């Protein structure tokens, strides 16, 4: 492919993210420049997860140096890096490094005023105010198309962050086209669960689809079984149409993720296509950490210093790197 794809950070690399670098003959694009960890099983991340986070943050910063365009699908911390913010607990971000991601770039962002929930509206407003001071240009990208040389960058209208009417709100998908090659990046569509989102994806006819799988780890809590089943069916349809499908993100927070891909992968094989994780796309072993956090704590107990750090007051802990 003339469109070169480099996954930067994903759950199959040990962190929460879908950060991806795409290079064409005309332009370098960094999609969703965020990386984070999250609380799970009542525990904060294991030291091994922090090492993965540090490495992912380094790769993200390196990729941003080469990027001409930064695209942000929505304002969750695993999809963008906020500015003016120190946090060693969840994102390993410090203000100067965060600033360097966006400095001098064309930054295409989700509209923070329309089709957005309250928490992201607030984050988006703060981010847009700050990024406008350092970026080459910032543009609300919802539903817009940009042409750079022979490369077409098409941003979708907002689609649901999972199922229709979810309180999580909306995200933007990105299609990058160069000559007869087309990549579609669909972050938190969660399968997709939404039939309408599926139709948008299929209508683009991508050669390569990068998609966030369903949040099966939240089943019985926040994710309905019917929604998960819809996501699997929709992935099965995408597998028949897209030559390569990278499925990662929420799905790989579940140790049993493979069972949900049985039918989609069977369809991919039947069509002579491939369905892989981001790590497998890079010919690497999957490196799932969050899904096995309980086992990590059991097999490799953190040091006393780390436990002491984990019990610090929240604000102090955010500003203090963990002893790893």
C-alpha positions in Angstrom: 0.0 0.0 0.0 1.1 3.5 -0.7 -0.7 4.6 2.4 1.6 3.5 5.2 0.0 2.7 8.6 1.8 2.6 11.9 -0.2 1.7 15.0 1.4 3.8 17.9 -0.6 2.7 21.0 -3.5 0.2 21.5 -4.7 -2.2 24.1 -2.8 -5.0 22.3 0.3 -2.9 23.2 -0.7 -2.8 26.9 -2.4 0.6 27.2 -5.8 2.3 26.5 -5.5 4.0 23.1 -6.1 3.9 19.3 -3.3 6.3 18.4 -2.3 5.7 14.7 0.2 7.3 12.4 -0.6 7.3 8.6 1.8 8.4 6.0 1.0 9.3 2.4 3.2 10.7 -0.4 1.7 14.1 0.5 1.1 14.3 4.2 1.7 12.7 7.6 -1.3 12.3 9.9 -1.6 11.4 13.6 -5.0 10.1 14.6 -6.2 10.3 18.2 -3.0 11.4 20.0 -3.9 10.2 23.5 -2.9 7.3 25.7 -4.1 6.4 29.2 -4.7 3.7 31.8 -7.8 3.2 33.9 -8.9 1.7 37.2 -10.0 -2.0 36.9 -10.9 -4.8 39.3 -10.8 -2.2 42.1 -7.1 -1.7 41.5 -4.9 1.1 40.0 -2.6 -0.1 37.1 0.2 -2.5 37.8 3.8 -1.2 37.4 4.1 -3.2 34.1 1.2 -1.1 32.8 3.0 2.1 33.8 6.1 0.9 31.9 3.9 0.3 28.8 2.3 3.7 29.3 5.7 5.4 29.4 6.8 3.7 26.2 3.5 4.5 24.5 3.8 8.1 25.4 7.3 8.2 24.0 6.1 6.7 20.7 3.2 9.2 20.6 5.6 12.2 21.1 8.0 10.8 18.4 5.1 10.3 15.9 3.8 13.8 16.6 7.1 15.3 15.5 6.7 13.8 12.1 3.0 14.7 11.7 1.6 17.5 9.7 -2.0 17.0 10.7 -3.4 15.9 14.1 -7.0 14.6 14.1 -9.0 14.2 17.3 -12.2 12.1 17.1 -13.5 13.0 20.6 -12.4 14.3 24.0 -11.7 11.2 26.0 -8.2 11.0 27.5 -7.3 7.8 25.6 -8.0 9.7 22.4 -6.4 13.1 22.9 -3.8 14.6 25.2 -5.1 17.6 27.2 -2.9 20.7 27.5 -1.6 22.4 30.7 -2.1 19.2 32.7 0.2 17.0 34.8 -1.0 13.5 35.4 1.3 10.6 36.2 -1.5 8.3 37.4 -3.6 7.9 34.3 -2.0 9.5 31.2 1.7 10.2 32.0 1.4 13.7 30.6 3.2 16.9 31.5 2.5 20.3 30.0 5.7 20.9 28.0 5.5 17.4 26.3 1.7 17.8 25.7 2.3 21.2 24.1 4.9 19.7 21.7 2.3 17.4 20.2 0.2 20.2 18.7 2.7 23.0 18.2 2.8 24.2 14.6 0.3 21.6 13.4 -3.0 21.7 11.6 -5.3 20.3 14.3 -8.7 18.9 13.1 -11.1 18.5 16.1 -14.5 17.3 17.0 -16.9 20.2 17.5 -17.1 21.0 21.2 -20.4 22.8 20.9 -22.6 20.5 18.9 -23.4 16.8 19.3 -21.4 16.4 22.4 -22.1 15.4 26.0 -21.5 17.7 29.0 -18.1 16.4 30.2 -16.6 16.5 26.7 -18.1 19.9 26.0 -16.1 21.3 28.9 -12.9 19.4 28.0 -13.3 20.4 24.4 -13.8 24.1 25.2 -10.7 24.2 27.4 -8.6 22.3 24.9 -9.7 24.4 21.9 -8.9 27.6 23.8 -5.4 26.4 24.6 -4.5 24.7 21.4 -5.4 27.8 19.3 -2.5 29.5 20.9 0.1 27.0 19.7 -1.2 25.2 16.6 -0.6 26.4 13.0 -4.4 26.2 12.6 -7.3 24.6 14.4 -10.4 23.6 12.5 -13.8 22.1 13.6 -13.8 19.1 11.3 -17.3 17.5 11.6 -18.5 16.5 8.1 -15.6 18.3 6.3 -13.2 17.1 3.6 -9.6 18.2 3.1 -7.4 17.8 0.0 -3.7 17.8 0.4 -2.0 17.0 -2.9 -3.4 13.7 -4.1 -4.6 12.8 -0.6 -8.2 13.2 0.5 -9.0 13.4 4.2 -12.7 13.0 4.8 -14.2 13.5 8.3 -17.6 12.0 9.0 -20.5 13.7 10.5 -20.7 12.7 14.2 -21.7 9.1 14.8 -22.6 7.5 18.1 -19.9 6.5 20.7 -21.4 2.9 20.6 -25.2 2.4 20.7 -27.7 5.1 19.6 -28.5 7.7 22.3 -25.6 6.7 24.5 -24.8 9.2 27.2 -21.2 8.9 26.0 -22.1 11.1 23.0 -20.6 11.2 19.5 -17.3 10.7 17.8 -15.8 11.5 14.3 -14.6 8.8 11.9 -11.8 9.6 9.4 -11.3 8.2 5.9 -8.0 8.8 4.2 -7.8 8.2 0.4 -4.9 8.2 -2.0 -5.4 7.0 -5.5 -7.3 3.7 -5.2 -6.3 3.1 -1.6 -8.6 4.0 1.3 -8.3 3.7 5.1 -11.1 4.2 7.5 -10.4 5.0 11.1 -13.4 4.4 13.5 -12.3 4.8 17.1 -15.0 4.3 19.7 -17.9 3.1 17.5 -17.7 -0.1 19.7 -18.1 -2.6 16.9 -19.9 -0.6 15.6 -23.0 -1.3 17.7 -25.1 1.2 15.7 -26.6 0.0 12.4 -26.4 3.6 11.0 -22.7 3.7 11.7 -22.2 0.4 10.0 -23.9 1.8 6.9 -21.5 4.8 6.9 -18.5 2.5 7.2 -19.6 0.1 4.4 -20.5 3.0 2.1 -16.8 4.2 2.3 -15.6 0.9 0.9 -12.2 1.0 2.7 -9.4 -1.4 1.9 -8.2 -1.2 5.5 -10.5 -0.5 8.5 -9.2 0.4 11.9 -12.0 -0.1 14.4 -12.7 -0.1 18.1 -14.3 -3.4 19.2 -17.3 -3.7 21.6 -16.8 -3.2 25.3 -17.5 -6.8 26.3 -15.7 -6.3 29.6 -18.6 -4.1 30.7 -21.2 -6.7 29.9 -23.8 -7.1 32.7 -22.8 -3.6 34.0 -23.0 -0.9 31.2 -23.0 -2.9 28.0 -26.2 -4.8 27.0 -25.9 -8.3 25.6 -28.0 -7.2 22.6 -25.6 -4.4 21.8 -22.6 -6.8 22.0 -24.4 -9.2 19.6 -25.1 -6.4 17.2 -21.4 -5.3 17.3 -20.3 -8.9 16.5 -22.8 -9.1 13.6 -21.7 -5.8 12.2 -18.0 -6.7 12.5 -18.8 -9.9 10.6 -20.2 -7.8 7.7 -17.2 -5.5 7.7 -14.9 -8.5 7.6 -16.5 -9.5 4.2 -15.9 -6.1 2.7 -12.7 -4.8 4.1 -9.4 -6.4 2.9 -7.8 -5.8 6.2 -9.6 -5.0 9.5 -7.7 -4.1 12.6 -9.9 -4.7 15.7 -8.7 -3.5 19.0 -9.3 -1.1 21.9 -12.3 -1.9 24.3 -12.6 -5.5 23.1 -9.0 -6.3 24.2 -9.8 -5.2 27.8 -11.5 -8.6 28.0 -9.3 -11.7 28.4 -12.0 -13.7 26.5 -11.9 -11.3 23.5 -11.1 -14.0 20.9 -14.5 -15.7 21.3 -16.3 -12.6 20.1 -14.3 -12.6 16.9 -14.9 -16.2 15.9 -17.6 -15.3 13.3 -16.0 -12.1 12.1 -12.6 -13.9 11.6 -14.3 -16.8 9.9 -16.0 -14.4 7.4 -12.7 -12.6 6.8 -11.0 -15.9 6.0 -13.9 -16.9 3.7 -13.5 -13.7 1.7 -9.7 -14.0 1.6 -9.3 -11.0 4.0 -7.5 -10.5 7.3 -8.8 -9.5 10.7 -6.1 -8.8 13.2 -5.3 -6.7 16.3 -3.0 -3.7 16.0 -0.1 -5.8 17.5 -0.7 -8.6 15.0 -0.8 -6.0 12.2 2.8 -5.1 13.2 3.7 -8.8 13.4 4.0 -8.6 17.2 2.6 -10.7 20.0 -0.5 -9.3 21.7 0.6 -7.7 25.0 -2.7 -7.4 27.0 -2.1 -6.0 30.5 -5.4 -4.5 31.8 -7.4 -7.6 31.1 -4.9 -9.5 33.4 -4.4 -6.9 36.1 -5.5 -9.3 38.9 -3.1 -11.9 37.7 -0.3 -9.3 37.4 -0.8 -8.3 41.0 -0.9 -11.9 42.1 2.1 -13.1 40.1 4.3 -10.0 40.4 3.3 -8.0 43.5 4.3 -4.3 43.4 6.9 -3.0 45.8 6.1 -1.5 49.2 7.1 1.9 47.7 4.6 1.5 44.9 1.8 0.6 47.3 2.7 3.6 49.4 2.5 5.8 46.3 -0.8 4.3 45.3 -2.3 5.4 48.7 -1.2 9.0 48.3 -4.0 11.6 48.1 -5.3 11.7 44.5 -3.9 15.2 43.6 -0.5 14.5 45.1 -0.3 11.1 43.3 -1.1 12.7 39.9 1.9 15.0 40.3 4.3 12.3 41.5 5.7 9.6 39.2 5.2 6.1 40.6 8.3 4.3 41.8 8.6 1.6 39.1 
